[in-house]
Amino acid sequence: MNILRAFSRVLLGLVFIFSGFTKIIDPVGVGLIVAEYMKILGITSIPQLCQFMGIALSAIELLLGICLLSGIKMKVSSTVAMAFISVFLIVTLFLAIFNPIHDCGCFGEALKLTNWQTFFKNIVLFVCAFIVFRQREKFIPIAPNHWEWILAAIYGLSVMIISLYCMRHLPFIDFTEYKPGSDLREKILLQSSTTDQPVFETVLIYKKGKTIKEFTVENIPDSTWTFVDSRSKQINKRVEPESGTFAISDRSGEYLTDSIVSIKGALFVTSIPFMENLSSKKADQIKMRDQNLRSSGVRHIILCGSSFDSIDSVFADSEGYQIYYTDYKTLITLNRSNGGMIYIYDGQIAAKWSYSDADRQNIGDVLKEDPELISANRVIKEHVTIEVAIAVLLLLIVVMRLTLRLTYKHNEKSDEDISEL
């Protein structure tokens, strides 16, 4: 039973950590997930409230996983885990039967499961949670009662810092459909109902000694390989787009998507899904951004997800600005930041910046770099960042647990204050 109890605790902890982490690093995305659930209940969603609720739930989920894996406050952790899984099991059964949404959002944008797959996954987790809950009295505290609360508070604070950082900037890793390296021309073709249209894939060519090999932007080789060239090749693959239809129209409703994604060379796009949430200071900064880019001879457009009445109320004096309309869900997928900027070259997304980081970029230096290399380097940086973050977190948990188990000796007779809620 000891082995089964330990296995259940570890599996439950790892799943909660993975689920919470993939959502906490994408606070805007988790807000969209909450909004979808509110729509099912017939409740009009408020973006700020949905985002707050999503962050709170994700933070609790991640903190719960850390506590379970490290053995902190096991009576409380096992009880909360049992409650969470019980609710999840009921909700996912409803989703599996009635299918009101196609993805429960359990793992954010990182991993997509069907509703039935999610339900069966939750059955396994329910069994683990039930074992841990029933065996909660068997877990030995790893530290004095007050120290366990302090450790839980430290981890909780760290989780909130990560979320606030990703909210101000962008997620540590972009799991969305429009991540760097994505070809917007391909996305448009995927929305077509025909299957015989070409689909493009970006290929990077590297050389190592006498060996020349092709790689995708998601599969970059190590530093022993030397970059040679890049190209786009046609592939016979068609999948349905994960987000809303990518369509750009002007004030009169004219469809301009094809002409915009077909622009040769550099194109900078400012994404504003919620014009009503844009402060006057941010609006002035975006106007200044537009002027600076156009004075440098760089093409810049503004995509908005609000009505043109809202646009006119903010850009009433915007003579010469190129402002177009796009569905706000598509804009949030394109860039999580309200007022963020996207660098597109020959229809391919090379880089993204949040509103806070966009105007700190030296556009001259950006344009000097190969856009394929920019997107490739960003993909590498994202993967390294996420791998290091997870490795450090797990290593910290293991070292902390081993250290406390070796240094702290729990005495049930004399240490009655350790009894948990």
C-alpha positions in Angstrom: 0.0 0.0 0.0 2.9 2.3 0.6 4.1 2.0 -3.0 0.5 2.6 -4.3 0.1 5.6 -2.0 3.4 7.1 -3.1 2.7 6.5 -6.8 -0.7 8.1 -6.5 0.7 11.1 -4.8 3.5 11.6 -7.3 1.3 11.1 -10.4 -1.4 13.4 -9.0 1.2 16.1 -8.1 2.9 15.9 -11.6 -0.4 16.2 -13.4 -1.5 19.2 -11.3 1.9 20.9 -11.8 1.8 20.4 -15.6 -1.8 21.5 -15.8 -1.4 24.5 -13.6 1.9 25.6 -15.1 0.7 25.5 -18.8 -2.2 27.8 -17.8 -0.5 30.1 -15.3 2.1 31.2 -17.9 -0.7 32.2 -20.2 -3.1 34.3 -18.0 -4.9 35.8 -21.0 -5.5 32.3 -22.5 -6.8 30.9 -19.3 -9.2 33.8 -19.1 -10.6 32.8 -22.5 -11.1 29.2 -21.2 -13.1 30.6 -18.2 -15.2 32.7 -20.5 -16.2 29.7 -22.6 -17.5 27.9 -19.4 -19.4 31.0 -18.4 -21.1 31.0 -21.8 -22.2 27.4 -21.2 -23.9 28.7 -18.0 -25.5 31.5 -19.9 -23.5 34.1 -18.0 -22.2 37.2 -19.9 -18.4 37.1 -19.5 -16.3 40.0 -18.3 -12.8 39.7 -19.6 -11.1 41.0 -16.4 -13.2 38.8 -14.2 -12.6 35.7 -16.3 -8.9 36.4 -16.3 -8.8 36.8 -12.6 -10.8 33.6 -12.0 -8.6 31.7 -14.5 -5.4 32.9 -12.8 -6.7 32.0 -9.3 -7.7 28.5 -10.3 -4.5 27.9 -12.2 -2.4 29.1 -9.3 -4.3 26.9 -6.9 -3.8 24.0 -9.2 -0.1 24.5 -9.6 0.4 25.2 -5.8 -1.6 22.0 -5.1 0.6 20.0 -7.4 3.7 21.4 -5.7 2.4 20.6 -2.2 1.4 17.0 -3.2 4.7 16.3 -4.9 6.8 17.7 -2.0 4.5 16.4 0.8 3.6 19.7 2.2 0.3 19.9 4.3 -0.8 16.5 3.0 -4.1 16.5 4.9 -5.2 19.8 3.4 -3.7 19.1 0.0 -5.3 15.6 -0.3 -8.7 17.1 0.7 -8.5 19.9 -1.8 -7.2 17.6 -4.5 -10.1 15.2 -3.9 -12.6 18.1 -4.2 -11.0 19.4 -7.4 -10.9 16.1 -9.1 -14.5 15.3 -8.1 -15.7 18.6 -9.6 -13.6 18.1 -12.7 -15.0 14.5 -13.2 -18.6 15.8 -13.1 -17.8 18.7 -15.4 -15.9 16.6 -18.0 -18.6 14.0 -18.0 -21.1 16.7 -18.9 -18.7 18.0 -21.6 -18.2 14.5 -23.0 -22.0 13.8 -23.2 -23.2 17.1 -24.5 -20.0 18.5 -26.2 -20.8 22.2 -25.7 -17.1 23.0 -26.3 -14.5 20.9 -28.1 -11.7 21.2 -25.5 -11.9 21.6 -21.8 -8.7 23.6 -21.6 -7.2 21.4 -18.8 -3.7 21.9 -20.2 -4.2 25.3 -21.8 -2.9 25.6 -25.4 -0.1 23.1 -24.6 -2.1 19.8 -25.0 -5.5 19.3 -26.6 -7.6 16.4 -25.6 -11.1 15.4 -26.7 -13.8 15.6 -24.0 -13.9 11.8 -23.7 -10.1 11.6 -23.4 -10.3 14.2 -20.6 -13.0 12.3 -18.8 -11.1 9.0 -18.9 -8.0 10.9 -17.7 -10.0 12.3 -14.8 -11.2 8.8 -13.8 -7.6 7.7 -13.4 -6.8 10.9 -11.4 -9.9 10.4 -9.3 -8.7 6.9 -8.3 -5.3 8.4 -7.3 -6.9 11.3 -5.4 -9.2 8.9 -3.6 -6.2 6.7 -2.5 -4.3 9.8 -1.3 -7.3 11.1 0.5 -8.1 7.9 2.3 -4.4 7.5 3.2 -4.0 11.1 4.3 -3.4 10.1 8.0 -0.4 7.9 6.9 1.7 10.8 5.5 4.4 12.0 7.8 4.9 15.7 7.9 8.2 16.8 6.4 8.6 19.9 8.6 7.0 21.5 11.6 3.5 22.8 11.0 4.4 26.5 10.7 7.3 25.8 8.4 5.0 23.8 6.0 2.7 26.8 5.9 5.7 29.1 5.2 6.9 26.9 2.4 3.4 26.8 0.9 3.2 30.6 1.1 6.6 30.9 -0.6 5.6 28.7 -3.5 2.3 30.5 -3.8 4.1 33.8 -4.0 6.4 32.4 -6.7 3.4 31.2 -8.7 1.8 34.7 -8.6 5.1 36.4 -9.7 5.3 34.1 -12.7 1.7 34.9 -13.7 2.2 38.6 -13.3 5.4 38.5 -15.4 3.6 36.6 -18.2 0.7 39.0 -18.0 3.0 42.0 -18.5 5.1 40.4 -21.2 4.1 37.3 -23.1 3.8 33.6 -22.2 7.2 31.8 -21.6 6.3 29.6 -24.5 3.8 30.2 -27.3 1.5 27.2 -27.8 -0.9 29.1 -29.9 -1.7 28.5 -33.6 0.1 31.7 -34.5 3.4 31.1 -32.8 6.7 32.5 -34.3 7.5 30.5 -37.5 3.9 30.1 -38.5 3.0 31.0 -42.1 -0.1 33.1 -42.3 -0.6 32.1 -45.9 -0.8 28.5 -44.8 -3.4 29.4 -42.2 -5.6 31.1 -44.8 -5.4 28.0 -47.0 -6.3 25.8 -44.1 -9.6 27.7 -43.8 -10.6 26.8 -47.3 -13.1 24.0 -47.8 -11.0 22.5 -50.7 -8.2 20.0 -50.0 -6.1 20.4 -53.2 -4.7 23.9 -52.3 -1.0 24.1 -51.4 0.1 24.3 -47.8 3.5 25.6 -47.0 6.1 24.6 -44.4 9.2 26.6 -43.4 12.4 24.5 -43.7 15.8 25.5 -42.3 18.9 24.1 -43.9 21.9 23.4 -41.6 25.3 21.9 -42.3 27.6 19.8 -40.1 30.9 18.8 -41.7 29.9 17.4 -45.1 26.3 16.6 -43.9 23.5 18.9 -45.0 20.1 18.4 -43.5 16.7 20.1 -43.4 15.0 21.0 -40.1 11.7 22.6 -39.1 11.4 25.6 -36.8 10.2 23.2 -34.1 13.1 20.9 -34.5 16.2 23.1 -34.4 19.6 21.3 -34.2 22.3 22.0 -31.6 25.1 24.6 -31.9 27.4 22.2 -33.7 25.3 22.7 -36.9 25.8 25.8 -39.0 22.9 27.6 -40.6 23.0 27.6 -44.4 19.7 28.7 -45.8 15.9 28.6 -45.4 13.0 28.1 -47.7 9.3 27.3 -47.8 8.1 24.0 -49.3 4.6 22.8 -50.2 3.2 19.9 -48.2 0.0 17.9 -48.7 -1.5 18.4 -45.4 -4.8 20.0 -44.3 -6.0 20.5 -40.8 -8.7 22.6 -39.3 -7.6 25.9 -37.7 -7.8 25.9 -34.0 -8.9 29.5 -33.5 -11.4 31.7 -35.2 -11.3 32.5 -38.9 -8.4 34.8 -39.7 -10.1 37.5 -41.8 -9.2 41.1 -42.2 -11.6 43.7 -43.5 -11.7 47.5 -43.8 -14.3 50.0 -42.7 -16.6 49.1 -45.6 -16.3 45.4 -45.0 -14.1 44.6 -47.9 -12.1 41.4 -47.4 -8.3 42.3 -47.4 -6.8 39.2 -45.8 -5.1 37.8 -48.9 -3.6 41.1 -50.0 -2.2 41.8 -46.5 -0.7 38.3 -45.8 0.8 38.4 -49.3 2.8 41.6 -48.6 6.5 41.1 -49.5 9.1 42.1 -47.0 8.6 43.4 -43.5 5.2 44.2 -42.0 4.6 45.2 -38.4 1.1 44.7 -37.0 -0.2 46.2 -33.8 -2.9 44.0 -32.3 -5.7 45.6 -30.2 -8.5 43.1 -29.4 -10.1 45.3 -26.8 -10.1 49.0 -27.9 -12.3 49.9 -24.9 -9.6 48.8 -22.5 -6.9 50.9 -24.2 -5.9 53.8 -22.0 -5.2 57.2 -23.6 -1.5 56.8 -22.7 -1.4 53.5 -24.5 -3.2 54.9 -27.5 -0.8 57.8 -27.8 2.1 55.4 -27.6 0.7 53.3 -30.4 0.2 56.4 -32.5 3.8 57.3 -31.9 4.8 53.8 -32.8 3.0 54.1 -36.1 4.6 57.4 -36.9 8.1 56.1 -36.1 7.7 53.0 -38.2 6.2 54.8 -41.2 8.9 57.5 -41.0 11.5 54.7 -41.2 9.8 53.4 -44.3 8.4 50.3 -42.6 4.9 49.1 -43.3 2.7 49.1 -40.2 -1.0 48.3 -39.8 -3.3 48.2 -36.8 -5.8 45.4 -36.3 -8.7 45.9 -34.0 -11.3 43.6 -32.6 -13.8 46.4 -31.7 -16.4 48.3 -33.7 -15.2 51.2 -35.8 -17.2 53.5 -33.5 -14.9 52.5 -30.7 -11.9 52.9 -33.0 -13.0 56.4 -34.0 -13.4 57.4 -30.3 -9.7 56.6 -29.8 -8.2 57.3 -33.2 -10.3 60.3 -34.1 -7.3 62.3 -35.3 -5.6 59.3 -37.0 -5.1 60.6 -40.5 -3.3 58.1 -42.7 -3.3 55.3 -40.2 -4.1 51.9 -41.6 -6.7 50.4 -39.2 -8.6 47.2 -40.0 -11.0 44.9 -38.3 -10.3 41.3 -37.2 -12.2 39.0 -34.9 -11.0 39.7 -31.3 -10.5 36.0 -30.6 -8.1 35.8 -33.5 -6.3 38.8 -32.3 -5.8 37.4 -28.8 -4.4 34.2 -30.4 -2.2 36.3 -32.6 -0.8 38.3 -29.6 -1.9 37.9 -26.0 -1.1 41.6 -25.2 -3.6 44.3 -25.9 -1.5 46.7 -28.0 1.2 44.2 -28.6 3.2 44.0 -31.9 3.8 41.3 -34.4 6.7 41.2 -36.9 5.7 39.5 -40.2 8.0 38.9 -43.1 6.7 37.5 -46.4 3.6 36.3 -44.6 5.5 34.4 -41.9 5.4 35.4 -38.2 8.9 36.1 -37.2 8.5 37.6 -33.7 6.0 39.0 -31.2 6.3 41.6 -28.4 3.9 42.6 -25.7 2.8 46.2 -25.4 5.4 46.7 -22.7 8.3 45.4 -24.9 7.2 46.5 -28.4 8.6 50.0 -28.3 11.8 49.0 -26.6 12.9 47.2 -29.8 15.5 48.7 -32.2 13.6 48.1 -35.4 16.7 48.8 -37.5 18.5 46.0 -35.8 15.5 43.7 -36.1 15.3 44.3 -39.9 19.0 43.5 -40.3 18.5 40.0 -39.0 17.2 37.1 -41.1 13.5 36.7 -40.1 13.8 32.9 -40.3 16.6 33.0 -37.8 14.7 35.4 -35.5 11.7 33.0 -35.3 14.0 30.0 -34.9 16.0 31.6 -32.1 12.7 32.5 -30.4 11.5 29.0 -30.5 14.8 27.8 -29.1 14.7 30.3 -26.3 11.1 29.4 -25.4 11.9 25.7 -25.2 15.1 26.3 -23.2 13.3 28.6 -20.8 10.4 26.2 -20.2 12.7 23.2 -19.8 15.0 25.0 -17.4 12.0 26.3 -15.4 10.4 22.9 -15.0 13.8 21.3 -14.2 14.5 23.9 -11.5 11.1 23.5 -10.0 11.2 19.7 -9.8 14.8 19.7 -8.6 13.9 22.3 -5.9 11.0 20.1 -4.8 13.1 16.9 -4.6 16.0 18.6 -2.8 13.7 20.3 -0.3 11.8 17.1 0.4 14.9 15.0 0.9 16.6 17.7 3.0 13.6 18.1 5.3 13.0 14.4 5.6 16.6 13.9 6.7 16.8 16.8 9.1 13.3 16.8 10.6 12.2 14.0 12.9 8.4 13.9 13.5 7.3 13.0 17.0 3.6 12.2 17.1 3.5 12.1 20.9 5.1 15.4 21.6 4.4 17.3 18.4 0.6 17.4 18.6 0.6 20.9 17.1 1.5 19.4 13.8 -1.9 18.0 13.4 -3.4 19.5 10.2 -6.8 20.9 9.3 
